[in-house]
Structure formats: C-alpha cells, structure tokens
C-alpha cells in the first residue's frame, strides 16, 4: 500500500480547470439572483401544522374523557351528587348534610316526645325525600349541570331541614 504522503505528492490538485461555460453560468445566476429554493422549510411547515392539529385533537380527547367518562365512573352508584358537579356545590351539599344530620340527631334525642308514631311518620317523610333525591341524582347523571335538577336537589335538603325544625319546635312547645 502506498503511504499517504506519496498519494498527496502524486495528486494533481491545482491544474484542473472548471467545465466549459462555468463562469457564464455563475454570472447568469448572480444577475438573475436565482438561488436554490429550500424545500426543507416547506416540509417543516407542513410538519408543524400536522403536529398542531394532532395536539388539538389529543387535547380535545383528553378534555372529553375527563369531563364525561371520569365523572360518570366516579359518580355514586345512585347517580351524581352535588359534590360531583363543582366545588361550590360540594360546600353547599356538605353544609346541608351536616344540618340534616344534626336535626335528625336532635329529633331522635328528644326526651319529652313519647309519641313513637310521630317519629315514624317524620322518618318516613324523610325517607320519601331521600327517594326523591336519589331520582334527582339519576337525572343529574343523564343531564349534568342542569340547574333545575341541582336546585331541586338543594331544595330537597332544605325541605328536610324545615320539616325537622318544625317538628322539633312543635315537640318542644308541647313538652313545656
């Protein structure tokens, strides 16, 4: 094999002339300013547009999945509760549930009420309101964010509190 130094010495670098008409073609290109067009930029612009469209589709799918499928799978077996709708309704529901539970406990602990039948009637009315509430939960599951259903659910809690307040007041007046 030949040594690299020998190859370089034998090579004829400086005596080759450009092809015939080279200088004329070069001058024409300079005068006409014909620069080669970059097709790579068009490819990357098309690629960018495609990526943006795919990102939008992905975000839409994610949003749809979170708002419709996750909500339904997290929902109570009986339907949606107010706390499933929003944080604001969660606070309202928590407050009203606490009120109802306190009133029920107060009602059941009334000592001067010897009327067992009255307690049963009040508890059966509360059970009817619970049945209505469960039906509203099912409707809310099918029609999420329907203000009429949400208001009816809140009214159901308020009715329970009103009934219990009324009964407790009556019993306390009789016992005095």
N, C-alpha and C positions, 0 to 999 in steps of 0.2 A: 504494500500500500504506500501511496505517496504521502509525504508529510504535508501538513497544511501550508507551511512556508513555501514548499515547492509549488503547490497549487496556486498560491497567490502570486508568485513570481511569473508563472506561466500564463496567468489570466491576462486578458487584454481588456482593460476597463475603459480607457479613455479614447479609444479610436472608433467607437460605434457612433454613427450618425442617426438622428431620428428619421422616421419614414418620410418619404417624399410627400410634401404638402402639409407637413405638420405645423409649420409656422403660420400658414394661411388659415388653417382650421382654428388655431389658437386665437388669432387676431379676430376672426369672424365671431367666435364665441364671446370675446371681450366686448366687441362693438355691439352685438345683439343682446348682450347680458343674459345669455342662455345658461343658466345654472341648472344643474341637475336637481329635479324635484325630489323631495324626500317623501317617500310613500310610507315610511315608518310612522310619521306623525298622524297620518290618516288612520292607520291601523290602531294606534294607541288611543285616538279619539273615539273610534268605534268601540274599542275595548272598554274605555271609561264609561261610555253611555250604557253599554250592556251591564257593566258592574253596578251602576247606579240603579238601573231597572231591577236587577236581581236583588239588590239591597232593599229597595222599596217593597218588593214582593215578600221578601223574608220578614221585614218589619210588620207588614200587614198581617201575615200569617201568625206571627207571634202575638200581635195585639188581639186578633180574633180568638186565638187559642186561650189566652189569658182571660179575656172578658166573657167568653161564652162557655168554654168547656171546663175550665178550672172552677168557675163559680158554681156550675152545676154539680161537679164532683165533690166540692167542699160543702155544699148545701146539706142541711139536715135531711134525714130520710123523709120527713113530712113536708119538705119544701124549703124555700128560702126564709130566713129570719130577717128582721130589720138590720141586724148587725152585718149580714152578708151584703147589704146594699151599699152602705157607706159608713164611715167613722162617725159622722154626725148622728145617724140613726142608731148606731151602736150605743152611743151615750144615752140617747132617749130611751132605748129599749132597756138598758141596764138600770136606769133610774126608775122606770115604770115597774120593772120586775121586782126591784127592791121594795118599792112602795106596796105592791100587791102582796108580796111575801110577808111584809111587816103587818099589814092589815089582816091577813089570814091568821097569822100567829096571834095577834091581838084578839081577834074574834074567837078563836078556839080557846083562848085562855080566860075568857070572860067567866067569872065565877058565879055571878048572880043569874046567869041565864040557865034556867032549869029546863027550858023548852028544847028538847032534843030534836023535835020535829022541825023547829025553826032553823036549827043548824043544818039539818039535812036539806031543807029547801034552799037555803042560801048556797050550800056547797053544790047542789045540783044545778043551780043557775050559773054558778061559776064554771061548772063542767060544760054547760051549753056554750058559754062564751069561749071556752077552750076549744070546743069542737069547731065553732065558727072561725076561730083564729087559725086552726090547722087548715081549714078550707082556704082561707086567705093566703096562707103560706104556699099552698099548691098553685093558686092563681098567680102569685108573685113569681113563682118559679117559671111559669109559662109566659108571663108578661113583666119581665124585670123592669124596674124603675117606673112602674105605673103609679103615679102619685095618688090616684084614687084608692088603690089597694093599700098603699103604705099608710095613708090617712085612716083607712078603715082598721088597719092593724093597731095603730096608735089609739084610736077611739075604743077599741076592744079593751085595751089595758086600762084606759081611763074609766070605762064603764065598770070594770071590776073594782077599781079603787072607790068610785062613787057608791056602788052597791054596798061594799063593805063599810064605808064611812057611815052611810045611812043606817045600816043595821046596828053597827056598834053604838051610834048615837041613841037609837031607839032603846036598845037594851040597857044602856047606862041610865037613861031617863026613867025607865021602869024600875030599876034597882034602887033609885034614890029614895 
